[in-house]
Amino acid sequence: MSNPVSLTRFLIEQQHAGHISADLRLLIEVVARSCKRISIAVGKGALGGVLGDAGTGNVQGEAQKKLDVISNEILLEANEWGGHLAACASEEMDHPVPVPNAYPKGNYLLLFDPLDGSSNIDVNVSVGTIFSVLRCPDGVSGADDAHFLQCGATQVAAGYAIYGPSTELVLTVGNGSHAFTMDREIGGFLLTRKDIQVPRATAEFAINMSNQRHWDTPMQRYIDELLAGKDGPRGKNFNMRWIASMVADVHRIMNRGGIFIYPWDRKDPSKAGKLRLMYEANPMAMLIEQAGGAATDGRRRILDIQPEALHQRIPVFLGSAEEVEVATAYHLEADRKA
Ligand code: P6P
């Protein structure tokens, strides 16, 4: 490979081109360094003494893994003193945490799922960190949930790190989606895929089929017709993948197309789905759209949805644009007939 572009150089070039500010460049570099530290902690596995449950629960009512807590702390501590942030919000924290008064405050808000798919940690399956960056509204501290309730289309940056056979950082600042691979010898991220393009059509879907009996009728019909294969209404055979780690499933789609679906189900009707809007669906939707894909909640474009709560859940249909459009039409058609 000719002299690959480092993440630092890429971000400086984005800044010189006017796509990002110096503070946003600093923020993304701090997050990337945090992901390197998380990658090292995750990579130690059983030897690091960090597997298993932390013995605590999060705002979602989920048992926290030791690495959930460690990853959250790494991101919080790294972002305290740089002067680029006003506050952070996390899947692992009930409410936002403002930058301590001892340090200067910046104009950005950072949201993250510090270790998505952590239930896979103990069985050595790829997990990841997902992050989203918003502007902090003028004149506010960022300490209140309400300061974060901005629709996904206002994100200024989004990304994820996937801790797999290699560690990759996939990033957008609104000017395409790009992948960087961590060089473990120099300890930096190098650009390995510029301007990712998700194939518009696919024959591969990702969903947890064990929930099938809990889905609504349009969802049941859509999946039934996929499973009917080339003799069915879709006229082609489909393959299925489900890693149960959103970062890993989405990364596969960023690389070869597909559709990822976590729909509403009646297991817990009070929840609009399992995945969280602010720090899972929104950043992944921005990355996918910047790569030519699409993301809806089964009816609406995810990035247009006005959030009502920091930890709000949402159904997620994302991936190859044509397949997302087909899948979304099933609910829209049912709504029209209702
Ligand atoms: P299920 C991981 O817990 C997660 O939040 C996502 O990463 C993943 O896509 C989903 O839940 C898996 O859910 O119900 O299949 O275990």
Residues whose N, C-alpha, C, O or C-beta is under 5 A from the ligand:
A	BS01	P6P	D116 G117 N208 A244 S245 M246 V247
